């Protein structure tokens, strides 16, 4: 095209110009070609930097992101041998990383880091396909488009080849520049922004050079641990000789609508903030899924986030590694320990972990005898059906053996998605209308209707417990394991002030039957890692030196455990490791 335009221009200029020498024409062609190549290269570079800047949504780490972009381009240049394709492909890669990170953030409130990649092979992708098919279809389409764009770049965007003698030194220079940018603001500072909706590309690139990310591949590693141990506190004696039953109920995906400024009805308020109980906000480590991470924190008194991406695997990697736990402590006091789950026994195969931390009896939904109808139950996972069966079985065990009981209950009723109507038509219609009047969103109305069913069910079961065992002391603790993805929709509807911690807030409520020394009222906002310790305190039970020391950290850490900068917490973790209560050692794989 350029040659045709040049020839046309020569003919229009007249015979004098047409008689110019061939060498002169060749020089012009080379100059024009070089000018066009420079323009194309500049355009590719500017476009790529702009794409990265848009996905970063912040200038705070933009220098680091650009340095990472140049490093990727220099690495690609080694293989494709021209600037144009190297720059464009690095841009495609940056957009792909940022896109996946944005999707992950929307569904987990955490950005993508390198140690998340194995999760794709641990059931995460099939789970997302099942729960969020439209979102995954969009990811698939976007992936195909980016793959086609990459192929088009490789085939059609080739530029002038660069010699190997130049490519290798250029890569070394880019590597030095990346290291310099990392030293200014790199892995350490970006690790603190995992819950913030910005710096998607730079956060992933920083994780590549963060040793804490790579340690997770080889086994368990605590990220918040000091070098020096913390001396343990003395044991705290029990307040009285009465040892109450302790029932802890993990309510799947339940949060308090009031944290978004949404109103609730009296039956829900009595459940979330019981007038004769203690209640408050609960900080958890997860959003949208991964309930077992909340279970881990409640049972062990540790934050799952301390173990990085291994948090997802803790029930598998951690079996036999944690030797101080709430069930073990209660068992040492003569308690019978039981877990009852609304899932089947083979779901994620976590029975070994529960047993390793001291839960002697593990009952799963497929263990319930007739007349319980498991197929009918699994159509909705109704709390009305499940909780009544749980309390009936609990009452039967007490009748057979009056020993004090610890019962840990895992529900599943309010799990997303909420575009499925699990509360049948004709039931709780007034409550659904109340929710719609508060927020015109059908999915929130479904969430609220399920919440009302759970609240009204518990109201009946509480009376049933009190009437069945008058005079028997019982402490009941409810809490929400995480927020559902639905709350992203609520945020968009309400357009309130941004709060990076709000997606990690749920609720806790503690009720007491026949415990005279129990003090009701608004409690402190807590982190889930402290919830087991608080249960022991409210029950008036003795605290061993481990739990007594953890209780002393409440003032240090406040409502956040993992995010706390407390040095005493870090030293406490060192004490647990040094005493063998947390086993971080690599396990030897024996040949068969």
PyMOL commands that set and color helices and strands:
alter all, ss='L'
color gray80, all
select helices_A, chain A and resi 2-13+15-18+22-56+62-80+83-108+114-121+124-131+133-156+164-184+187-191+200-208+211-218+257-260+266-272+291-300+304-317+326-332+351-356+365-367+374-378+383-400+429-438+442-468+486-494+502-504+528-538+545-552+554-557+567-578
alter helices_A, ss='H'
color red, helices_A
select strands_A, chain A and resi 245-251+278-283+336-341+361-363+405-410+474-480+505-513+521-522+526-527
alter strands_A, ss='S'
color yellow, strands_A
deselect
rebuild
show_as cartoon
